[in-house]
Amino acid sequence: MKRTSRDIRTANRYEVLRQIIAESPTSRQELAAATGLSLATVATLVGELLDLRMITEVGFEDSAGGRPRGLVAVNASGGALIGVDIAETYVHVELFDLALNVLARADEDMRPGESRPEQVVGHVAAAVGSVVAQAGVEAARVLGVGVSVPGQVDRYSGVAEYAPNWDWHDVPLLDLLAEHIAYPLYLDNPLRACAVAELWFGAARGRGDAVVVNLGTGVGAGLALGGGLHRGVSNSAGEWGHTTLVLDGRPCHCGNHGCVETYVGAPGIMRNLTELDPDSALLHPEDQTATIDALARAVAGQDPVALKAVQHTARYLGAGIADLINLLNPEVVVLSSWVAARLGEPLLDEVRRAVARHTLRRPLAATEIVLSPIPTDPVSLGAATFALEGALQSVGQRAVRRPRAGSRTAPPA
C-alpha cells in the first residue's frame, strides 16, 4: 500500500516519541541526530507531542559555546496503553503508562477446546477490565488496546484471517471485541509484536537487521529489515514456522507435513520428549506449560533424558535458524516468547552449536544469537506499541482526533 504524507508524518511522530521514551530526557538536537530527521521537522513534531501532553519540558542542558538546549522527556502519566497477548493456551494482558512501564497485569487460562471466538473474546474482555480496575485509570486516559493473536491477520479490517492451531478462518475479532471493550482497538500478530518490542527495548535496539524467533505453542519469525518492521505485501511475512524442515515429516495444523513448528513448538518438544521416553514423568500430555516447566527444571538438574530432549529440539531449531541467517544475514537473532524464556541458556547454548553446523561462515560471523532480555511479556509490550502508533495516527496538526470508544481503527501503513 502506498504511503501518504499523513502516513509518513505519523511514522515520524512515532519515531520521535519512541526515541524520547528510550532516551529521556533528550534534546531536539539529539533527536534529530538519532532519527535522521531535520531539526525543523523534529521541532514541529516535538511541539505536537507537547500539545498532546505525551511529553513535557524538563529544563535545559549546556551546549558547547552555544545557548542551553531545552530537554524533553516522556510524560508517563499522560495516558495509558493496553497490550493483549492472545496465545493458544492463555490470554495475558498488561496496562502501561506512556513510558511503557507496566502498571497492571491479568491472566486468563484457556483450556483445550476453549478456542471458539466468543470464548476467547470473553477472556480478553475480562482481563482488560481487570487491568483497568487494578490500575485505577480513567477510561479517557486509555489511548487504545493493541491485540496480538496468532496466525495471519488483516490489521486494517480487524479480521483474524487464519489461525491454524484453532482452525479459525476470517474471524471478525475486533468487531467482536468492540462489543465488550470501550477503547480503540488495533490488531496484529505476535511475530510483529515481539519484533517491535525488541526494536524498542530489547536485543534489536539500534540494529538495522534482526530476526526475532517466537517460540511458543506456535512458532514464527518477526523480521526487522533495514531498520524497520518487515510485514510483507499482505502482512504475512515471518511464517517461518510453516516452512518445511523435514520432507514428509510430522503433520501440522496448517495441513502440510514437516513444518518447523511441529519440531520446535511446545507440542513438538513434547513429541521429541515422548520419542525419547514415552513414560517420562516430565510429560503432562494435556498441559504444555507444565511439561515445558518440568523439562526446564530437569535440565537444570542435569537429567539425561531432559538434556537429550533439549539437544534434539535444538538440532531442529538450529537448522531452521541457520536458514534464516543464510537468507537474511541479520545482525542478531533473538529467541523470544515463553518456551525460550523457560528453557533459557541450556537451549541457547545447544542452538548456537547447531546453527554453527549449518550456517555459512561469513553470515554466521556477523550474527549474534541471544535470548530476549525483555523482563516483561514481549508480546504485550509490542501490542501496546501498536496502540500507541494508532493513537498517534489519530493526531491532526496540533490537535487530537480521538477515535470513538470501542471503535476499530485502521492502523498506519
C-alpha distance (Angstrom), angle and dihedral (degrees) to the residues before:
residue distance angle dihedral
M1 . . .
K2 3.78 . .
R3 3.79 113.7 .
T4 3.80 116.9 -124.0
S5 3.80 125.5 -146.4
R6 3.80 87.1 -102.4
D7 3.82 90.5 54.4
I8 3.79 90.4 51.1
R9 3.81 91.2 48.4
T10 3.82 90.2 49.9
A11 3.81 90.6 49.9
N12 3.82 91.0 49.6
R13 3.81 92.1 47.6
Y14 3.81 89.3 49.1
E15 3.82 92.5 48.8
V16 3.80 92.8 49.8
L17 3.81 91.9 49.5
R18 3.82 90.7 45.7
Q19 3.80 89.7 54.6
I20 3.81 92.1 47.3
I21 3.82 90.9 51.0
A22 3.79 90.7 49.4
E23 3.81 97.1 44.4
S24 3.83 108.6 26.7
P25 2.95 121.6 -166.7
T26 3.79 101.4 38.4
S27 3.79 139.5 147.0
R28 3.78 129.9 -118.8
Q29 3.80 89.0 -113.3
E30 3.80 91.3 54.9
L31 3.80 90.2 47.6
A32 3.79 91.2 52.6
A33 3.80 91.0 50.7
A34 3.81 93.2 47.0
T35 3.81 96.8 45.9
G36 3.81 100.8 35.2
L37 3.81 90.3 -127.3
S38 3.79 122.0 131.7
L39 3.79 118.1 -95.5
A40 3.82 89.8 -117.5
T41 3.83 91.5 53.8
V42 3.80 91.6 47.0
A43 3.80 91.0 49.4
T44 3.81 90.7 53.3
L45 3.82 93.3 47.2
V46 3.80 91.8 46.6
G47 3.81 88.2 52.2
E48 3.80 90.7 54.1
L49 3.82 92.2 48.8
L50 3.80 90.4 48.8
D51 3.81 90.2 52.0
L52 3.81 88.8 51.3
R53 3.83 89.8 51.2
M54 3.81 89.0 -127.2
I55 3.81 88.5 122.7
T56 3.79 134.8 23.2
E57 3.81 139.4 -154.2
V58 3.81 110.7 -104.8
G59 3.80 105.7 -179.6
F60 3.79 135.8 -85.6
E61 3.78 141.8 -61.9
D62 3.78 126.8 -150.7
S63 3.79 117.3 -106.7
A64 3.77 124.2 -156.2
G65 3.80 106.3 -89.2
G66 3.81 94.8 -24.2
R67 3.75 137.3 89.9
P68 3.83 117.1 -73.0
R69 3.82 116.2 -80.9
G70 3.78 119.5 -124.6
L71 3.81 114.7 -120.6
V72 3.79 127.1 -145.8
A73 3.79 130.7 -166.3
V74 3.78 136.1 -175.4
N75 3.81 114.1 -86.5
A76 3.80 97.2 -132.9
S77 3.81 93.5 -169.3
G78 3.80 93.2 49.3
G79 3.80 93.1 97.2
A80 3.79 146.2 -26.3
L81 3.80 131.8 -113.3
I82 3.80 129.4 -162.3
G83 3.80 125.2 -150.2
V84 3.81 120.0 -163.3
D85 3.81 121.1 -161.3
I86 3.80 109.4 -166.0
A87 3.80 108.4 -172.2
E88 3.79 131.5 170.4
T89 3.82 93.2 -97.8
Y90 3.80 105.1 26.4
V91 3.80 148.7 14.8
H92 3.80 114.6 -131.0
V93 3.82 120.4 -174.0
E94 3.80 129.8 -174.8
L95 3.80 130.3 -174.6
F96 3.81 116.7 -148.0
D97 3.77 137.0 -170.2
L98 3.81 118.0 -130.9
A99 3.81 91.3 -87.4
L100 3.82 84.7 59.7
N101 3.79 93.1 -114.6
V102 3.81 112.5 150.9
L103 3.81 112.3 -111.4
A104 3.81 99.5 171.4
R105 3.81 141.4 4.1
A106 3.79 135.0 -161.9
D107 3.80 133.4 -177.9
E108 3.77 133.5 -161.1
D109 3.81 120.4 -172.1
M110 3.79 118.3 -140.3
R111 3.76 114.9 -153.5
P112 3.82 122.8 -150.8
G113 3.80 109.6 -74.1
E114 3.82 92.6 24.6
S115 3.78 94.3 106.5
R116 3.79 103.9 103.9
P117 3.82 109.7 126.2
E118 3.80 94.1 -114.6
Q119 3.81 90.6 51.8
V120 3.81 92.5 50.1
V121 3.82 90.9 46.9
G122 3.81 89.9 52.1
H123 3.79 91.4 54.0
V124 3.82 92.3 47.7
A125 3.81 93.2 48.4
A126 3.80 91.5 49.7
A127 3.80 93.5 49.0
V128 3.82 93.7 46.1
G129 3.80 90.2 50.5
S130 3.79 89.5 49.4
V131 3.82 96.6 53.8
V132 3.80 92.9 46.3
A133 3.82 90.0 51.5
Q134 3.81 93.0 45.2
A135 3.80 93.3 50.4
G136 3.80 93.0 42.4
V137 3.81 92.4 -139.2
E138 3.78 122.8 160.2
A139 3.80 115.4 -113.9
A140 3.80 91.2 -120.2
R141 3.82 90.4 61.0
V142 3.82 93.5 58.5
L143 3.81 104.3 95.7
G144 3.78 94.8 -172.3
V145 3.79 150.4 -46.1
G146 3.80 120.5 -108.6
V147 3.80 112.6 -154.9
S148 3.81 123.6 -160.1
V149 3.81 117.5 -165.3
P150 3.82 126.9 174.0
G151 3.78 120.3 -106.0
Q152 3.77 133.4 24.9
V153 3.79 116.9 -22.7
D154 3.80 137.6 -177.4
R155 3.76 101.4 -137.8
Y156 3.82 92.7 -169.4
S157 3.80 97.0 55.1
G158 3.81 95.8 31.1
V159 3.80 91.9 -124.5
A160 3.81 125.1 144.7
E161 3.79 95.1 -141.3
Y162 3.79 100.3 -174.6
A163 3.81 132.6 0.5
P164 3.82 105.6 171.8
N165 3.80 96.9 -168.9
W166 3.81 89.5 58.8
D167 3.80 98.5 29.8
W168 3.80 89.7 -123.1
H169 3.79 116.8 165.2
D170 3.83 122.6 -176.0
V171 3.81 96.9 -21.2
P172 3.87 110.5 177.1
L173 3.79 90.0 -137.3
L174 3.80 100.6 167.3
D175 3.81 92.1 47.3
L176 3.81 88.4 53.7
L177 3.80 92.3 46.4
A178 3.82 92.6 47.0
E179 3.82 88.4 64.0
H180 3.83 88.4 65.5
I181 3.82 107.1 23.8
A182 3.81 120.1 64.7
Y183 3.81 98.6 -158.5
P184 3.82 133.7 85.8
L185 3.81 109.3 -82.8
Y186 3.82 130.7 -147.7
L187 3.80 125.7 -172.5
D188 3.80 134.0 -153.6
N189 3.79 138.1 129.1
P190 3.83 134.3 -93.0
L191 3.80 94.2 -104.8
R192 3.79 90.8 63.7
A193 3.81 92.2 38.5
C194 3.80 94.3 54.0
A195 3.80 92.0 45.4
V196 3.82 92.3 51.5
A197 3.81 91.5 47.1
E198 3.81 90.8 52.9
L199 3.83 91.6 46.5
W200 3.80 91.2 52.3
F201 3.79 103.5 38.6
G202 3.77 111.3 -5.3
A203 3.77 145.7 64.5
A204 3.83 94.1 -52.4
R205 3.80 94.5 57.0
G206 3.80 108.9 126.3
R207 3.81 91.8 7.9
G208 3.79 121.3 121.4
D209 3.80 97.6 -156.7
A210 3.80 122.7 32.2
V211 3.80 139.5 154.5
V212 3.80 119.3 -151.7
V213 3.80 110.4 -160.8
N214 3.79 109.7 -153.1
L215 3.83 111.2 -151.4
G216 3.78 115.3 -172.5
T217 3.78 134.0 104.2
G218 3.77 84.5 -45.6
V219 3.78 125.9 34.5
G220 3.80 133.4 -142.7
A221 3.79 144.6 138.8
G222 3.79 125.8 -112.2
L223 3.79 109.9 -150.0
A224 3.80 128.6 -148.6
L225 3.80 108.6 -177.4
G226 3.79 126.7 174.3
G227 3.80 91.2 1.4
G228 3.82 96.6 -55.8
L229 3.78 141.5 80.3
H230 3.82 112.8 -82.9
R231 3.80 111.5 -144.1
G232 3.80 104.0 164.2
V233 3.79 125.4 -133.5
S234 3.83 94.4 -63.3
N235 3.82 99.8 28.5
S236 3.81 88.4 -102.0
A237 3.81 101.9 113.6
G238 3.78 115.9 129.3
E239 3.83 101.4 41.7
W240 3.79 87.5 138.9
G241 3.79 90.3 138.4
H242 3.80 87.5 70.6
T243 3.78 96.3 51.3
T244 3.80 114.8 108.8
L245 3.80 115.1 -98.5
V246 3.83 99.6 163.6
L247 3.80 121.7 29.3
D248 3.81 109.8 -124.8
G249 3.80 88.0 0.0
R250 3.78 131.9 144.0
P251 3.81 117.5 -24.3
C252 3.81 114.9 -104.2
H253 3.81 131.1 -152.5
C254 3.80 88.0 -117.4
G255 3.81 89.9 66.8
N256 3.79 97.7 -107.0
H257 3.80 130.2 101.5
G258 3.80 131.4 -120.1
C259 3.82 98.4 18.4
V260 3.80 118.4 166.9
E261 3.81 89.3 -116.5
T262 3.82 92.8 61.9
Y263 3.82 90.6 61.9
V264 3.82 104.5 36.4
G265 3.82 106.7 25.3
A266 3.81 116.2 95.2
P267 3.85 93.9 -93.4
G268 3.81 88.9 47.2
I269 3.81 91.3 52.0
M270 3.80 88.9 50.0
R271 3.79 88.7 53.3
N272 3.81 90.9 48.4
L273 3.81 88.0 53.8
T274 3.81 92.3 46.3
E275 3.79 91.7 52.3
L276 3.82 89.8 53.1
D277 3.82 95.9 44.6
P278 3.83 118.1 1.3
D279 3.82 90.4 -170.0
S280 3.79 97.3 46.2
A281 3.79 114.2 148.3
L282 3.80 86.8 -141.7
L283 3.79 91.6 70.9
H284 3.80 120.1 97.2
P285 3.82 99.4 177.5
E286 3.81 96.2 -161.3
D287 3.80 97.7 37.1
Q288 3.81 120.5 65.3
T289 3.81 94.5 179.5
A290 3.80 93.8 51.5
T291 3.81 91.2 48.6
I292 3.81 94.7 49.6
D293 3.83 90.6 45.1
A294 3.82 90.8 50.6
L295 3.79 90.6 47.1
A296 3.81 91.6 51.3
R297 3.81 92.0 50.4
A298 3.79 91.3 47.5
V299 3.81 91.9 50.2
A300 3.81 89.3 52.2
G301 3.80 87.1 52.9
Q302 3.83 91.4 50.3
D303 3.81 93.6 -116.1
P304 3.84 104.6 176.7
V305 3.81 96.6 -139.7
A306 3.79 91.9 48.7
L307 3.79 91.6 48.3
K308 3.80 90.1 50.3
A309 3.82 91.5 49.3
V310 3.80 91.2 53.6
Q311 3.82 90.8 46.8
H312 3.81 91.3 51.5
T313 3.79 91.5 48.1
A314 3.81 91.3 47.5
R315 3.82 91.1 52.2
Y316 3.80 90.3 60.2
L317 3.79 94.4 38.4
G318 3.80 92.2 47.9
A319 3.80 92.2 52.3
G320 3.80 90.9 50.7
I321 3.81 93.8 46.6
A322 3.81 90.1 48.0
D323 3.81 88.1 59.3
L324 3.82 89.8 52.9
I325 3.80 91.9 49.3
N326 3.80 93.9 47.6
L327 3.81 91.0 46.5
L328 3.81 102.1 41.3
N329 3.83 105.1 22.6
P330 3.85 93.4 -145.6
E331 3.79 126.9 -174.5
V332 3.79 92.0 -132.3
V333 3.80 139.9 13.9
V334 3.80 112.8 -156.3
L335 3.81 122.3 -160.1
S336 3.79 105.6 -145.8
S337 3.82 144.1 168.6
W338 3.78 131.2 51.8
V339 3.81 102.3 -55.7
A340 3.81 91.8 51.6
A341 3.81 90.8 45.8
R342 3.81 93.3 51.4
L343 3.81 97.7 44.5
G344 3.80 91.3 40.3
E345 3.79 124.5 158.2
P346 3.84 97.2 3.6
L347 3.81 89.8 58.6
L348 3.82 92.0 42.7
D349 3.81 92.7 52.4
E350 3.81 92.6 50.5
V351 3.81 92.1 45.2
R352 3.79 92.1 52.4
R353 3.80 90.2 52.8
A354 3.81 92.2 47.3
V355 3.80 93.3 47.4
A356 3.79 90.9 52.3
R357 3.81 89.5 58.3
H358 3.81 93.4 55.6
T359 3.81 108.0 31.1
L360 3.77 129.2 88.7
R361 3.79 110.3 -107.7
R362 3.81 98.9 -121.2
P363 3.85 99.3 52.7
L364 3.81 91.1 40.4
A365 3.80 91.3 54.6
A366 3.82 89.6 57.5
T367 3.83 96.0 47.8
E368 3.80 131.4 83.1
I369 3.81 118.6 -158.3
V370 3.81 111.8 -154.7
L371 3.79 143.5 157.4
S372 3.79 117.4 -106.9
P373 3.82 108.9 -91.3
I374 3.82 93.4 -158.5
P375 3.82 107.3 121.0
T376 3.79 96.0 -157.6
D377 3.82 129.0 53.0
P378 3.83 104.5 -63.0
V379 3.81 93.3 -155.4
S380 3.81 93.3 56.0
L381 3.80 90.1 45.7
G382 3.81 92.0 50.2
A383 3.80 91.9 45.4
A384 3.81 89.8 53.0
T385 3.80 89.4 55.5
F386 3.82 88.8 55.9
A387 3.79 87.3 58.1
L388 3.80 90.2 47.5
E389 3.80 91.0 50.8
G390 3.78 90.1 48.7
A391 3.80 92.0 50.1
L392 3.79 90.4 52.0
Q393 3.80 90.6 50.6
S394 3.79 89.9 59.3
V395 3.80 91.3 59.0
G396 3.78 118.5 106.0
Q397 3.79 123.8 -160.9
R398 3.82 103.8 -57.5
A399 3.82 91.0 -19.3
V400 3.78 141.8 80.5
R401 3.77 124.1 -125.3
R402 3.79 101.4 -172.5
P403 3.82 117.8 -162.7
R404 3.75 114.1 -115.0
A405 3.79 115.7 -92.7
G406 3.76 114.1 -84.5
S407 3.77 93.5 15.7
R408 3.75 127.9 139.8
T409 3.78 106.8 -125.4
A410 3.76 126.2 -160.4
P411 3.81 111.4 -119.0
P412 3.77 125.0 -131.4
A413 3.80 116.5 -84.3
